Amino acid sequence: MKICILGSGALGSTIGGQLAEAGSQVTLVRRSLEHVQVMNTKGLTLREHGRERTVKVHAATSCEGMEPVDLMIVLVKSYHTREAIENAHSIVGEDTMVMSLQNGLGNEEIIAEVVGKERVLVGRTYVGGVMLNPGHVNAGTVGKETYIGEMDGRISERVNQVAEVFNHAGLATAVSSNIMGIIWDKLLINIATGALCTITRLPYGGLYKMPQLMETALEAVAEGMAVAKAMGVQLSIREPKEAWFKASEGLPDDFKPSMLQSIEQRMPTEIDFINGSVVRLGEKWGVPTPVNKTLVASVKGIEYGLQYLK
C-alpha cells in the first residue's frame, strides 16, 4: 500500500517506520528539514524497550511532486489540519483514503470539508512516541492498540484492508462499528490530564500525587461524559476514575502529555480540540461545562503569556 504520513513527528515516525519496515511504500512528511534529512540519509532509528533498529524510509518536507497515494494518515497538530490537507490535496487521488489518527474532536469534519466525506476514515491510537533527536524516536507500540472505522460506523472492505496492513506491521488494530464511542473514550483520557499538567507544569509523577488535582480531573471528565450522553455517544468508560487511571497506565512518572510538551516548546496547544470541544458541544446540547471552561481559559492564558512575554 502506498501511504503518506502527513505530520511525521514522534508518533507519525513511529507508525510510518513500522509500516515501511513491513513493506508498505511510505513517505513521511514533516516540515522539519533536519528530521527529514537525517531520515533520508541515515534512516529512521526506532528505540523500543532499550533496543534500537534503523528503518529505511523516504521523507519529505511537503507533498509537492508526489504521486497520489492509497492512504493518507493525518497526524499534524489539530490547529494545522486544514492547512496541511489543503497543501496535500494534490496527492489525493480518486480512490485515496484519508484517515485521521489525531487527538481531540473536529479534525475529521475539517478533513471532510476539504477532500469530501466519502474519502474519510476515522481512527484513534494508543501507540506513543517521543522524539529523542532528528531521525531518532523512542517508540511505544507493544500492547498499544489502534482502532479505526468509517465515519458512519459501517464495516467496509477498505477499512478492513487498512487494518490488515497495520496488523501485518505489528500495529495491533481493530475495526470498530462504534468509532465515535472510541474517539470519545480517548478524548476523556486526554481531558483527564492534559490541561492540568500544562497548567501546573507537572509530569505524571507529580500530578498523580495531588488529590486536589485528581478531583478537578474527575469533574472535567464527568462533564465530558455528560456531553457525550446528551449526544447519544456509547462510551466504554463508565465512570470518570477509569479515564483518570487509564491516562497513566504503563507510563513513567516523568511522562509529559503533548499539551505540556507544546508549552515547553513555546508552541500553541490543542486545547480547543480537546477540553474546548467539550465546552462547544456542551453549549450546543445544553450541558454545563464550568470546569472545562476554566481549564481552557487557563491554558489559553499560558499560551498568551508565552507570546506576550517574548
C-alpha positions as CSV (number, residue, x, y, z in Angstrom):
1,M,0.0,0.0,0.0
2,K,1.3,3.5,-0.9
3,I,1.0,5.6,2.3
4,C,1.7,9.2,3.2
5,I,2.2,10.1,6.9
6,L,1.1,13.8,7.0
7,G,2.8,15.1,10.1
8,S,5.7,12.8,10.9
9,G,6.7,13.8,14.4
10,A,7.4,11.2,17.0
11,L,4.1,9.4,16.6
12,G,3.9,9.7,12.8
13,S,7.5,8.5,12.6
14,T,6.8,5.5,14.8
15,I,3.7,4.4,12.8
16,G,5.3,5.2,9.5
17,G,8.5,3.4,10.4
18,Q,6.6,0.3,11.4
19,L,4.6,0.3,8.1
20,A,7.7,0.9,6.0
21,E,9.6,-1.9,7.7
22,A,6.7,-4.3,6.9
23,G,6.8,-3.5,3.2
24,S,4.4,-0.6,2.6
25,Q,5.6,2.2,0.4
26,V,5.7,5.0,2.9
27,T,6.6,8.7,2.6
28,L,7.0,10.6,5.9
29,V,6.1,14.3,5.5
30,R,7.3,16.8,8.1
31,R,8.3,20.5,7.9
32,S,11.5,20.0,10.0
33,L,14.2,19.8,7.4
34,E,16.8,18.4,9.8
35,H,14.5,15.4,10.7
36,V,13.8,14.8,7.0
37,Q,17.4,14.9,6.0
38,V,18.6,12.5,8.7
39,M,15.8,10.0,7.8
40,N,16.7,10.2,4.1
41,T,20.5,9.8,4.6
42,K,20.8,7.6,7.7
43,G,17.4,6.1,8.1
44,L,14.8,6.3,10.9
45,T,16.1,4.9,14.2
46,L,13.4,3.5,16.5
47,R,14.2,2.6,20.1
48,E,11.8,0.4,22.0
49,H,12.4,-1.3,25.3
50,G,16.1,-0.5,25.2
51,R,16.6,-2.0,21.7
52,E,17.3,0.1,18.6
53,R,16.8,-0.6,14.9
54,T,17.1,1.6,11.9
55,V,14.5,1.5,9.2
56,K,15.0,2.8,5.6
57,V,12.3,5.4,4.8
58,H,11.6,8.1,2.4
59,A,10.9,11.6,3.9
60,A,9.9,15.0,2.5
61,T,9.1,18.5,3.8
62,S,6.0,18.7,1.6
63,C,3.8,16.7,-0.7
64,E,4.9,18.7,-3.7
65,G,5.8,16.4,-6.7
66,M,4.4,13.3,-5.0
67,E,2.1,10.9,-6.8
68,P,-1.4,10.1,-5.4
69,V,-1.4,7.7,-2.5
70,D,-3.7,4.9,-1.4
71,L,-3.8,6.1,2.2
72,M,-3.0,9.4,3.8
73,I,-2.6,9.3,7.6
74,V,-3.1,12.7,9.2
75,L,-1.1,13.3,12.4
76,V,-0.4,17.1,12.3
77,K,-1.4,19.2,15.2
78,S,-5.1,19.9,15.1
79,Y,-4.7,23.6,14.5
80,H,-2.7,22.8,11.4
81,T,-5.2,20.3,9.9
82,R,-6.9,22.5,7.3
83,E,-3.7,24.0,6.0
84,A,-2.0,20.6,5.9
85,I,-4.8,18.9,4.0
86,E,-5.2,21.8,1.5
87,N,-1.4,21.7,0.8
88,A,-1.6,17.9,0.4
89,H,-4.6,17.9,-1.9
90,S,-2.5,17.1,-5.0
91,I,-1.8,13.5,-3.7
92,V,-5.5,12.7,-3.0
93,G,-6.4,10.6,-6.0
94,E,-9.8,9.1,-7.0
95,D,-9.5,6.2,-4.5
96,T,-7.4,7.8,-1.8
97,M,-8.4,7.2,1.8
98,V,-7.7,9.9,4.3
99,M,-7.5,8.8,7.9
100,S,-7.0,11.0,11.0
101,L,-5.3,9.4,14.0
102,Q,-5.2,12.8,15.8
103,N,-6.4,13.5,19.3
104,G,-9.5,15.6,20.0
105,L,-12.7,16.3,18.2
106,G,-13.3,18.1,14.9
107,N,-10.4,17.0,12.7
108,E,-12.4,14.6,10.6
109,E,-15.0,17.2,9.8
110,I,-12.3,19.6,8.7
111,I,-10.7,16.9,6.5
112,A,-14.1,16.0,5.0
113,E,-14.7,19.7,4.1
114,V,-11.5,19.7,2.0
115,V,-11.4,16.2,0.4
116,G,-15.0,15.0,0.7
117,K,-16.7,12.9,3.4
118,E,-16.6,9.8,1.3
119,R,-12.8,9.6,1.5
120,V,-12.5,10.0,5.3
121,L,-11.7,7.2,7.7
122,V,-11.6,7.7,11.5
123,G,-9.1,6.3,13.9
124,R,-7.6,6.6,17.3
125,T,-4.4,5.1,18.6
126,Y,-2.7,4.4,21.9
127,V,0.7,4.0,20.2
128,G,3.2,6.5,21.5
129,G,6.4,8.1,20.5
130,V,9.0,10.6,21.9
131,M,11.4,12.5,19.6
132,L,14.9,11.9,21.0
133,N,16.9,13.6,18.2
134,P,16.2,14.2,14.5
135,G,15.7,10.8,12.9
136,H,15.7,9.1,16.3
137,V,12.4,8.2,18.1
138,N,11.6,6.4,21.3
139,A,8.6,4.2,20.1
140,G,5.8,2.7,22.1
141,T,3.9,0.1,20.1
142,V,3.9,-3.1,22.2
143,G,0.5,-3.6,23.8
144,K,-0.8,-0.3,22.3
145,E,-4.0,-0.7,20.3
146,T,-5.3,1.3,17.3
147,Y,-9.0,1.5,16.4
148,I,-10.3,2.5,13.0
149,G,-13.6,2.8,11.3
150,E,-15.9,4.5,8.8
151,M,-17.5,7.8,9.9
152,D,-21.0,6.2,9.7
153,G,-20.0,3.0,11.5
154,R,-20.0,0.7,8.5
155,I,-17.6,-2.2,8.4
156,S,-16.3,-1.7,4.9
157,E,-13.8,-3.6,2.7
158,R,-11.5,-0.7,2.6
159,V,-11.3,-0.2,6.4
160,N,-10.6,-3.9,6.8
161,Q,-7.8,-3.6,4.2
162,V,-6.2,-0.8,6.2
163,A,-6.5,-2.8,9.4
164,E,-4.8,-5.8,7.7
165,V,-1.9,-3.6,6.6
166,F,-1.5,-2.2,10.2
167,N,-1.7,-5.6,11.8
168,H,0.9,-7.0,9.3
169,A,3.2,-4.2,10.5
170,G,2.8,-5.2,14.2
171,L,0.4,-2.3,14.9
172,A,-2.4,-4.1,16.8
173,T,-5.5,-2.7,15.0
174,A,-9.2,-3.4,15.3
175,V,-12.1,-2.2,13.2
176,S,-15.0,-0.7,15.2
177,S,-18.6,-0.1,14.3
178,N,-18.7,2.4,17.3
179,I,-15.7,4.5,16.3
180,M,-17.3,7.7,17.7
181,G,-17.5,6.0,21.1
182,I,-13.8,5.1,20.9
183,I,-13.0,8.7,19.9
184,W,-14.8,10.0,23.0
185,D,-13.1,7.4,25.2
186,K,-9.7,8.7,24.1
187,L,-10.9,12.3,24.4
188,L,-11.9,11.7,28.1
189,I,-8.5,10.3,28.8
190,N,-6.9,13.4,27.3
191,I,-9.2,15.6,29.2
192,A,-8.2,13.9,32.5
193,T,-4.6,15.0,32.4
194,G,-3.5,17.2,29.5
195,A,-4.7,20.6,30.7
196,L,-3.9,20.0,34.3
197,C,-0.3,19.0,33.5
198,T,0.0,22.1,31.3
199,I,-1.3,24.5,33.9
200,T,0.8,23.0,36.8
201,R,3.8,22.1,34.6
202,L,3.8,18.7,36.4
203,P,4.7,15.4,34.8
204,Y,2.5,12.4,35.7
205,G,4.6,11.6,38.8
206,G,3.6,14.9,40.4
207,L,0.1,15.1,39.0
208,Y,-1.0,11.8,40.5
209,K,0.3,12.7,44.0
210,M,-2.1,15.6,44.5
211,P,-5.7,14.6,45.4
212,Q,-6.9,18.1,44.6
213,L,-5.8,17.7,41.0
214,M,-7.5,14.3,40.8
215,E,-10.8,15.9,42.0
216,T,-10.6,18.5,39.3
217,A,-9.7,16.0,36.6
218,L,-12.7,13.8,37.6
219,E,-15.0,16.8,37.4
220,A,-13.7,17.7,33.9
221,V,-14.2,14.1,32.7
222,A,-17.7,13.9,34.2
223,E,-18.6,17.0,32.2
224,G,-17.3,15.3,29.1
225,M,-19.3,12.2,29.8
226,A,-22.5,14.2,30.3
227,V,-22.0,15.9,26.9
228,A,-21.4,12.5,25.3
229,K,-24.5,11.1,26.9
230,A,-26.6,14.1,25.6
231,M,-25.3,13.4,22.1
232,G,-26.1,9.7,22.3
233,V,-22.5,8.5,22.2
234,Q,-21.9,5.0,23.5
235,L,-18.9,5.1,25.8
236,S,-16.9,2.2,27.2
237,I,-15.7,4.3,30.1
238,R,-18.4,4.1,32.7
239,E,-17.0,6.4,35.4
240,P,-14.5,9.3,35.5
241,K,-11.9,7.4,37.5
242,E,-11.5,5.0,34.6
243,A,-10.3,7.8,32.4
244,W,-8.0,9.1,35.1
245,F,-6.2,5.8,35.7
246,K,-6.1,4.8,32.0
247,A,-4.3,8.0,31.2
248,S,-1.3,7.0,33.2
249,E,-1.4,3.3,32.5
250,G,2.0,1.9,31.7
251,L,3.7,5.4,31.6
252,P,6.6,6.5,33.8
253,D,6.5,9.3,36.4
254,D,8.4,11.7,34.1
255,F,5.9,11.4,31.3
256,K,4.5,14.7,29.9
257,P,1.4,14.8,27.8
258,S,1.7,16.5,24.4
259,M,-0.1,19.7,25.6
260,L,2.6,20.3,28.2
261,Q,5.3,19.5,25.7
262,S,3.9,22.1,23.4
263,I,4.0,24.8,26.1
264,E,7.6,23.8,27.0
265,Q,8.5,24.3,23.3
266,R,6.6,27.7,23.4
267,M,4.1,26.4,20.8
268,P,0.3,26.5,20.7
269,T,-1.6,23.6,22.3
270,E,-4.5,21.6,21.0
271,I,-6.7,22.7,23.9
272,D,-9.5,23.9,21.5
273,F,-9.9,20.4,20.1
274,I,-9.8,18.7,23.5
275,N,-11.3,20.4,26.5
276,G,-12.5,23.2,24.2
277,S,-14.6,20.7,22.1
278,V,-16.4,19.7,25.3
279,V,-17.2,23.3,26.0
280,R,-18.5,24.0,22.5
281,L,-20.6,20.8,22.4
282,G,-21.8,21.4,25.9
283,E,-23.2,24.8,24.8
284,K,-24.8,23.2,21.8
285,W,-26.5,20.4,23.8
286,G,-27.3,22.4,26.9
287,V,-24.8,20.7,29.2
288,P,-22.9,23.0,31.7
289,T,-19.1,22.6,31.5
290,P,-17.7,25.1,34.0
291,V,-14.6,23.1,34.9
292,N,-13.6,22.6,31.3
293,K,-14.2,26.3,30.6
294,T,-11.8,27.2,33.4
295,L,-9.2,24.8,32.1
296,V,-9.5,26.1,28.6
297,A,-9.2,29.7,29.8
298,S,-6.2,28.9,32.0
299,V,-4.3,27.1,29.1
300,K,-5.1,29.9,26.7
301,G,-3.8,32.4,29.3
302,I,-0.5,30.5,29.4
303,E,-0.3,30.5,25.6
304,Y,-0.9,34.2,25.5
305,G,1.7,34.8,28.2
306,L,4.3,33.0,26.2
307,Q,3.8,35.3,23.3
308,Y,3.2,38.5,25.4
309,L,6.4,37.9,27.5
310,K,8.7,37.3,24.5
